[in-house]
Amino acid sequence: MSVDLYKPGLEGVPAAKSSISYIDGTQGILEYRGIRIEDLAQNSSFLETAYLLIWGELPSQTELEAFEHDIRYHRRIKYRIRDMMKCFPESGHPMDALQASAAALGLFYSRRALDDPIYIRNAVIRLLAKIPTMVAAFQLIRKGNDPVQPRDDLSYAANFLYMLREQEPDPLAAHVFDVCLMLHAEHSINASTFSAMVTSSTLTDPYAVIASAVGTLGGPLHGGANEEVIEMLEEIGAVENAAAYLDNCIRQKRKIMGFGHRVYKVKDPRANILQDLAEQMFDRFGGDRYYEIAVELERLVEDRLGEKGIYANVDFYSGLVYRKLGIPTDLFTPLFAIARVAGWLAHWKEQLNENRIFRPTQIYVGQRDRVFVPRDKR
Ligand code: SDX
């Protein structure tokens, strides 16, 4: 077995062939099924983009209307899922509640027919439709309120914001959130998508696949970074403190949240779009003092760590957009999950064609042929 194939964190190790998204980390290019993320963000919608990712082509008007209709029809969740959420501790993290609820969905749809396109479409519809409702439901239940029923007359993004606050969102807020969902929908074989693929490869049900991916996304080195960025900006407190904060992190070899990427060695193209969305929100709804701190920190990191290829990633500005949308910090990563369900499902569906279980090898570095020492002799 060739030892030099081993790379910590599987860095640079191709784990699959895929045609879903393409990333050029040195040029800062991201394409979904060959279409630049900037074009989609400008012209598409989250559900249209989800359709593109999962079935490989942009839907016709009729296909999109049918897809949107089916998603609206399946937005509600079983009362038993809501009752289960009422047993969760209020202090629990919404990502843990989402992981448990996504797995529980599988209890209601236990029939598996992975070779049936209708089964696959139904699973895609149910998960895309119900995940936002479950995120919003736990948020209200943990505050002792009844969950808000989804509204069929609102778009995907507007309905989620409505369920959080029982108030129709401003059209700009709904549009900005929809773009955020598109930007977070897919990103080749990141850690949570890799989890989804490993789980998919055992031919288990898609609900277990999504629950596995949600668990992975929650970590601070992955999807959890957007929540940590806001805490970091809070800790910095003022523009003039940014340089000392950064020097301290560098001295302590602490990672700066929202920066660095396994693939991008330039600014994440999604960070550029999110920064623009943040500025649109500030122009309309008023500024955020954290933004000036963020811009200064980004300048300093680029100055001090740019030659190491460390630049702002998708998580650096997303939290500032969500803050302006009035979304609580501990929901930032669940928002990432809502969007990434599209990418996870796209890889799940693509993976089914492989039909080969993930089972890598290892380089054993432990001891061999040891003798068992009886308890009274140890
Ligand atoms: C996402 O993979 C994806 O596509 C993920 C994602 C997606 O859409 O799915 O893009 C979403 O997860 C974005 C990343 C969010 N996480 C963070 O912002 C947390 C902070 N970032 C780091 O933890 C880190 O940059 C990673 C985890 C994102 C990438 O880590 P790598 O590729 O394993 O890099 P590394 O830890 O091996 O670091 C290489 C060098 C080290 O320096 P040296 O020891 O070689 O001197 O770069 C340094 C690191 O110390 N470094 C950082 C840094 N990130 C890397 N130094 C300071 N701050 C950072 N953020």
Residues whose N, C-alpha, C, O or C-beta is under 5 A from the ligand:
A	BS01	SDX	H187 N190 A191 P220 L221 H222 G223 A225 R254 K255 I256 M257 G258 F259 G260 H261 R262 N313 D315
